Amino acid sequence: MGFKHGGYIGKILRINLTDKKVAQEPLREDWARDFLGGVGYSARLWYDEVPGKIDALGPENKMVFMTGPVNGTMIPAASRASVCAKSPMTGSFFHSIFGGYFGPELKFAGYDGLVVEGRADRPVYVWIDDGKVEIRDASHLWGKNPFKAQEIIRKEIGDDEIHIATIGRAGEEGTPYAMILLDIRAAGRGGLGAVMGSKNLKAIAVRGTGSVTVPNLLRVFNTSLRLNELVSGNAAVQGLTEYGTPRNTASMNKAGILPTRNWQTEVFDKVDGITGETMKEKVVKGHRACFACSINCTKYSVVPSGPYKSIINGPDYETVYGFGSICCVDSIEALCKADEICDEYGIDLINAAMAVAWAMECFEKGVFTLEDTEGIDLRFGNADAMLAMTEKIGKREGLGALLAKGT
């Protein structure tokens, strides 16, 4: 294969937060060939280095941020990267996939992957500036939401174009389904934000000025052009561009396969309030794309005023069915607010929505009472109650502390 011309950079960055050591090591060519892609390579590395039966939130757990051979190239959708570790949610090896710009930027900085091990003795963040790597104090960032933390880091470094992986309060406090926010996307599944928080690692900021070499640049360029032409003419992709991932919400409901009322049924009679079409009409103000992607499926949405005032990248289909049909809420504005709450606390919105819907069913069946919910009328369809309970999950207060453990 040959790393010099095969899409790989050929280097791994390893950071030990316990002893504050930073090292570079070669990417193993045999592993890259036999376990293709970021997840495969991470699993192989993790198998060798992490003993069984460790505590997912202990210093023995290792996080591996890993890219693949096409990250950072012009090949369409070449943004996808992964972060792997033992999950506090499942108790096993877990990989969470994310898009955006962090993966390509890591390669531009000169690394195919990043291994984070140990635990810092105080809150820190990592600054990777090509070959220069620093472990910086993050005491002033601890407790701040991911967006504010990113804003402060960019101001400290003096560069608005750097790309940052950040956790929120949920990750700091070890919530089992805490996520990692990466610019416009997130590594949401598996609670890997809690693993990052257990290491006292608030953020990883990256700036790269290098490039990725491919074997035949002209062939890759021409292939990428053809792929983009095929994509642009595809009706399903056009729907993604116009409406985002909620494009099929109405048709799924018509087919009887839209999860509703905590999966008690799969038809939502108020679906018109949460479709992609409604979203486009009421809240979407622009489109955003991940690196090397022409689809622009991420929607920049704004609710300018009122109780659901919010600014988000989304909502995606997961928000629409999770906080929408599964909780029987038919307000796209309320779903935007739910999305924003999850982002600000750094919690995975799928797990949060499922926990709230489960609690709603428990409430309606008398398992939970108003005393348990501290006066929140947690009925299906009550958007304000849904948001209040989601906030409690983020703060781990009252019943929210129980729901923060997942269903």
Secondary structure, 3 states (H helix, E strand, C coil): CCCCCCCCCCEEEEEECCCCEEEEEECCHHHHHHCCHHHHHHHHHHHHHCCCCCCCCCCCCCEEEECCCCCCCCCCCCCCEEEEEECCCCCCEEEEEECCCHHHHHHHCCCCEEEEECCCCCCEEEEEECCEEEEEECCCCCCCCHHHHHHHHHHHHCCCCCEEEECCHHHHCCCCCECEEECCEEECHHHHHHHHHHCCEEEEEEECCCCCCCCCHHHHHHHHHHHHHHHHCCHHHHHHHHHCHHHHHHHHHHCCCCCECCCCECCCCCHHHCCHHHHHHHCEEEEECCCCCCCCCEEEEEECCCCCCEEEECCCHHHHHHHHHCCCCCCHHHHHHHHHHHHHHCECHHHHHHHHHHHHHHHHCCCCCCCCCCCCCCCCCCHHHHHHHHHHHHHCCCHHHHHCCCC
